[in-house]
Amino acid sequence: MAFSVLGAPTTAGSHNAGQETAPRVLREAGLLDALKARGLDVHDAGDTPPMAYQPQGVGVVARDLARVTEQAAAVARGVAAIAREGRVPLVLGGDCSIEVGVVAGLIDAGRDPVLAYFDGDLDLSTPADSTSGVLDSMVLAHLLGLADTGLSRLGPRFPLLAPDRVLAVGFHPVEASPAHHAWLKSSAVTALPVTELDGTASQIRAAVDPLAARGPVLVHFDVDVIDSGDFPLANFPHFNGGLTADAAFAVLGALCDVPDLAAVVVTEVNPNNDVDGTLIRRLVNGLVDALS
C-alpha cells in the first residue's frame, strides 16, 4: 500500500496547546522509517501551516472558528492532492477538527468515503448546545450537518456525510449527553460503543464491512479511545473504562483491513503528556502493526 504522510500541526480546535507538536514528534520517533521497514511505500507530503491554540475569551460558542476552518481547508487541499495521486493519506494531527478537511478533500478528489470514527467521544456537540465552544468536540456534528458553520460548509456539499455512511466505534456512553444518545438512536449511524466492543476482528468486520461495500473507508483514530489509566497520551484524559492500548491498536488494524482504504487520521496526541518518549514509541509500534 502506498501512503503519503501529511502533518496537520494544529490545536486551533482544541482547548490547550501541545498537539501541534505531534506530527514532528511522530516523525522523529521513526514512524515513516518503521512503516517502510514493513515493506510499505511511504512518502512524506510535509505539513499544513502550523496553528497553535489561542485563547478566545469567555462565552464563545465556536472557538477560533475562522482559524479552524482555515486549517481544515489546508488539510482538504493536501488530502485531495494525495488522493489524486492514487496514494492513501496518513494524516497526523493535531486536534480532531482536521477530520472535516480530510472528508472534504477526499470527496473533492472523487474518493467519496464512508467513515469509521474510532474515538472515545461521539463529538456531536454543536455551537448551540456546547458548554465549551471547543470545535474538536463537534466533529461528527459538523460532518453530519447538525452544525451549520463555515467549517461544516467547507467541502463540495452539505452535509459532507449522511448518517448511514458513518460507523461510530469505541465511544463511551457516559461521554455523550442524553440528547446525543437520543439522536444517535434515531439516526442511521452504526454505533458500537466501547461497552459493547469485544475487540475481535470478526466483530469489527461485521460492523465495517457493510460500509466498506459502499465506498472507500476513512479511518479516524483518536487516541482518547484508549483509557488514560493505561496510556495517558491523549490531550483530554478519559478514565472511564476505555480500551487498553493493545486492544485499541488491534481494533485499528481491523478497521484498516478493508479492500479500499481511503485515508487514516491520527488525532489528539499530546507529546507533553509523555515525559520520556515511551508512549510515543508505543504509539508508533501500534500504528505500524495496524497499517502493515
C-alpha positions as CSV (number, residue, x, y, z in Angstrom):
1,M,0.0,0.0,0.0
2,A,1.2,3.5,-0.9
3,F,0.9,6.1,1.9
4,S,1.7,9.8,1.9
5,V,2.1,11.3,5.3
6,L,0.5,14.7,5.8
7,G,1.1,16.5,9.1
8,A,-1.6,18.9,10.5
9,P,0.2,20.6,13.4
10,T,-2.8,22.4,14.9
11,T,-4.5,23.0,18.2
12,A,-6.8,25.7,16.9
13,G,-9.8,23.5,17.5
14,S,-8.7,22.4,21.0
15,H,-8.7,23.8,24.5
16,N,-4.9,23.9,25.1
17,A,-1.6,23.6,23.4
18,G,0.6,20.6,22.7
19,Q,-1.0,18.5,19.9
20,E,0.6,20.8,17.3
21,T,3.9,19.1,18.0
22,A,2.7,15.6,17.4
23,P,3.5,15.3,13.6
24,R,7.1,16.3,14.3
25,V,7.4,14.1,17.3
26,L,6.0,11.1,15.5
27,R,8.3,11.6,12.6
28,E,11.3,11.9,14.9
29,A,10.3,8.7,16.7
30,G,10.7,6.9,13.4
31,L,7.2,6.3,12.2
32,L,7.9,6.7,8.5
33,D,11.0,4.5,8.6
34,A,9.2,1.9,10.6
35,L,6.4,1.7,8.0
36,K,9.0,1.5,5.2
37,A,10.7,-1.4,7.1
38,R,7.4,-3.3,6.8
39,G,7.6,-3.0,3.1
40,L,5.2,-0.1,2.7
41,D,5.6,2.6,0.1
42,V,5.7,5.8,2.3
43,H,6.2,9.4,1.1
44,D,6.4,12.5,3.3
45,A,4.0,15.1,2.0
46,G,5.0,17.7,4.6
47,D,2.8,19.7,6.9
48,T,-0.1,22.2,6.6
49,P,0.7,25.6,8.2
50,P,1.0,25.3,12.0
51,M,-1.7,26.8,14.1
52,A,-1.2,26.9,17.9
53,Y,-4.0,27.2,20.4
54,Q,-5.1,30.8,21.1
55,P,-7.4,31.7,24.0
56,Q,-10.8,33.1,22.7
57,G,-12.3,34.6,25.8
58,V,-15.4,33.8,27.8
59,G,-18.7,32.6,26.3
60,V,-17.5,31.9,22.8
61,V,-19.8,29.2,21.2
62,A,-17.4,28.1,18.4
63,R,-13.9,28.9,19.5
64,D,-11.4,30.1,16.8
65,L,-13.8,29.1,14.1
66,A,-12.1,31.1,11.3
67,R,-8.7,29.5,12.0
68,V,-10.1,26.0,12.5
69,T,-11.8,26.4,9.1
70,E,-8.6,27.7,7.5
71,Q,-6.7,24.7,8.8
72,A,-9.3,22.3,7.6
73,A,-9.2,23.9,4.2
74,A,-5.4,23.4,4.1
75,V,-5.9,19.8,5.1
76,A,-8.5,19.3,2.4
77,R,-6.1,20.6,-0.3
78,G,-3.3,18.3,0.9
79,V,-5.6,15.3,1.2
80,A,-7.1,15.9,-2.3
81,A,-3.7,16.2,-3.8
82,I,-2.5,12.9,-2.3
83,A,-5.7,11.0,-3.2
84,R,-5.5,12.2,-6.8
85,E,-2.0,10.6,-7.0
86,G,-3.6,7.3,-6.1
87,R,-2.0,7.2,-2.7
88,V,-3.5,6.8,0.8
89,P,-3.3,9.9,3.0
90,L,-2.0,9.2,6.5
91,V,-2.8,12.4,8.3
92,L,-1.1,13.1,11.6
93,G,-2.9,15.7,13.8
94,G,-3.4,17.8,15.5
95,D,-6.8,18.0,17.0
96,C,-9.9,16.2,15.7
97,S,-11.3,19.2,13.8
98,I,-9.0,18.3,10.9
99,E,-11.3,15.4,10.1
100,V,-13.7,17.8,8.4
101,G,-10.9,18.8,6.0
102,V,-10.0,15.2,5.4
103,V,-13.5,14.3,4.3
104,A,-13.8,17.4,2.2
105,G,-10.5,16.6,0.4
106,L,-11.4,13.0,-0.3
107,I,-14.8,14.0,-1.8
108,D,-13.1,16.7,-3.9
109,A,-10.7,14.1,-5.3
110,G,-13.6,11.7,-6.2
111,R,-13.0,9.4,-3.2
112,D,-16.4,9.7,-1.6
113,P,-15.7,8.0,1.8
114,V,-17.5,6.1,4.5
115,L,-16.2,7.0,7.9
116,A,-15.1,4.7,10.7
117,Y,-15.0,7.1,13.6
118,F,-12.8,5.4,16.3
119,D,-13.0,7.8,19.2
120,G,-13.6,7.9,22.9
121,D,-16.3,10.5,22.3
122,L,-19.2,11.0,19.8
123,D,-18.3,14.6,19.2
124,L,-21.9,15.5,18.4
125,S,-21.9,18.8,20.3
126,T,-22.9,21.9,18.3
127,P,-22.4,25.6,19.0
128,A,-26.0,25.7,20.1
129,D,-25.5,23.1,22.9
130,S,-21.8,23.0,23.7
131,T,-20.7,24.3,27.1
132,S,-17.1,24.8,26.0
133,G,-17.3,26.0,22.4
134,V,-14.3,23.8,21.6
135,L,-14.7,22.7,18.0
136,D,-12.9,19.4,18.3
137,S,-15.9,18.2,20.4
138,M,-18.2,19.0,17.4
139,V,-16.6,17.0,14.6
140,L,-19.4,14.5,13.8
141,A,-21.9,17.3,14.2
142,H,-20.2,19.2,11.5
143,L,-19.7,16.3,9.2
144,L,-23.3,15.3,9.5
145,G,-24.7,18.8,9.1
146,L,-26.0,19.1,12.7
147,A,-23.9,22.2,13.0
148,D,-24.2,24.8,10.2
149,T,-21.0,26.9,10.2
150,G,-18.3,27.8,7.7
151,L,-16.5,24.7,8.8
152,S,-19.4,22.3,8.0
153,R,-19.8,24.1,4.6
154,L,-16.1,23.7,3.8
155,G,-16.5,21.0,1.2
156,P,-18.3,20.4,-2.1
157,R,-21.6,19.5,-0.5
158,F,-23.6,20.0,2.7
159,P,-23.7,17.9,4.7
160,L,-20.4,16.2,4.0
161,L,-21.7,12.8,5.2
162,A,-25.0,11.1,5.5
163,P,-25.5,9.2,8.8
164,D,-25.7,5.8,7.1
165,R,-22.1,6.3,5.9
166,V,-20.8,6.5,9.5
167,L,-19.6,3.9,12.0
168,A,-19.0,5.4,15.5
169,V,-16.9,2.9,17.4
170,G,-15.2,2.9,20.7
171,F,-17.0,5.9,22.3
172,H,-18.0,5.5,26.0
173,P,-21.7,6.2,26.6
174,V,-21.0,8.3,29.7
175,E,-19.3,10.8,27.4
176,A,-22.5,11.7,25.5
177,S,-25.5,13.7,26.6
178,P,-29.0,12.2,26.7
179,A,-29.9,14.4,23.7
180,H,-26.9,13.0,21.7
181,H,-27.9,9.4,22.7
182,A,-31.5,10.1,21.6
183,W,-30.3,11.5,18.2
184,L,-27.9,8.6,17.7
185,K,-30.7,6.0,18.4
186,S,-33.0,7.6,15.9
187,S,-30.3,8.0,13.2
188,A,-28.8,5.6,10.7
189,V,-25.3,5.9,12.2
190,T,-23.9,2.4,13.1
191,A,-22.9,2.6,16.7
192,L,-20.5,0.3,18.5
193,P,-19.7,1.7,21.9
194,V,-16.8,0.5,24.0
195,T,-19.2,-1.1,26.4
196,E,-20.3,-3.5,23.6
197,L,-16.9,-3.9,22.0
198,D,-15.2,-7.3,22.4
199,G,-12.3,-6.2,20.2
200,T,-12.4,-9.3,18.0
201,A,-11.6,-8.9,14.3
202,S,-14.9,-10.7,13.5
203,Q,-16.9,-8.1,15.4
204,I,-15.2,-5.2,13.7
205,R,-15.5,-6.8,10.3
206,A,-19.3,-7.3,10.9
207,A,-19.6,-3.6,11.7
208,V,-17.4,-2.1,9.0
209,D,-18.0,-4.5,6.0
210,P,-21.5,-3.1,5.2
211,L,-20.0,0.4,5.0
212,A,-16.9,-0.8,3.1
213,A,-19.2,-2.2,0.4
214,R,-20.5,1.3,-0.2
215,G,-17.2,3.2,-0.6
216,P,-13.6,3.7,0.4
217,V,-13.1,3.6,4.2
218,L,-11.7,6.6,6.0
219,V,-10.5,5.6,9.5
220,H,-10.4,8.2,12.2
221,F,-8.3,7.3,15.2
222,D,-8.4,9.5,18.3
223,V,-6.0,8.2,20.9
224,D,-8.5,9.2,23.7
225,V,-10.3,6.0,22.8
226,I,-7.6,4.4,25.0
227,D,-8.2,4.6,28.7
228,S,-5.7,7.1,30.3
229,G,-5.1,4.6,33.1
230,D,-3.2,2.5,30.6
231,F,-1.9,5.1,28.0
232,P,-2.2,8.7,29.1
233,L,-1.1,10.3,25.8
234,A,-4.4,11.8,24.8
235,N,-4.9,15.5,25.0
236,F,-8.0,15.1,27.1
237,P,-7.9,12.3,29.7
238,H,-10.5,9.5,29.8
239,F,-10.7,7.4,32.9
240,N,-14.0,5.7,32.2
241,G,-13.3,2.1,31.3
242,G,-11.9,2.7,27.8
243,L,-9.8,0.3,25.8
244,T,-6.2,-0.7,26.6
245,A,-3.7,0.5,24.1
246,D,-3.1,-3.1,22.8
247,A,-6.8,-3.6,22.3
248,A,-7.2,-0.2,20.6
249,F,-4.3,-1.0,18.2
250,A,-5.9,-4.3,17.4
251,V,-9.3,-2.6,16.6
252,L,-7.5,0.0,14.5
253,G,-5.8,-2.8,12.5
254,A,-9.2,-4.5,11.9
255,L,-10.7,-1.2,10.7
256,C,-7.9,-0.6,8.3
257,D,-8.0,-4.1,6.9
258,V,-10.5,-3.2,4.2
259,P,-10.4,-3.6,0.4
260,D,-10.3,0.1,-0.2
261,L,-8.7,2.3,2.4
262,A,-9.4,6.0,1.7
263,A,-7.3,7.5,4.5
264,V,-6.1,7.1,8.1
265,V,-6.2,10.0,10.5
266,V,-4.4,10.1,13.9
267,T,-5.5,12.8,16.3
268,E,-5.4,14.1,19.9
269,V,-1.8,13.0,20.5
270,N,-0.2,15.4,23.1
271,P,3.5,14.7,23.4
272,N,3.5,17.0,26.5
273,N,1.9,14.1,28.3
274,D,4.9,11.8,27.5
275,V,7.9,12.6,29.7
276,D,10.4,10.2,28.4
277,G,9.0,9.2,24.9
278,T,7.8,5.8,26.0
279,L,4.2,6.4,25.0
280,I,5.1,7.9,21.6
281,R,7.3,4.8,20.8
282,R,4.4,2.6,21.8
283,L,2.1,4.5,19.6
284,V,4.5,4.2,16.7
285,N,4.7,0.5,17.1
286,G,0.9,0.2,17.4
287,L,0.4,2.3,14.2
288,V,2.9,0.3,12.3
289,D,1.3,-3.0,13.3
290,A,-2.1,-1.7,12.4
291,L,-1.1,-0.4,9.0
292,S,1.1,-3.3,7.8
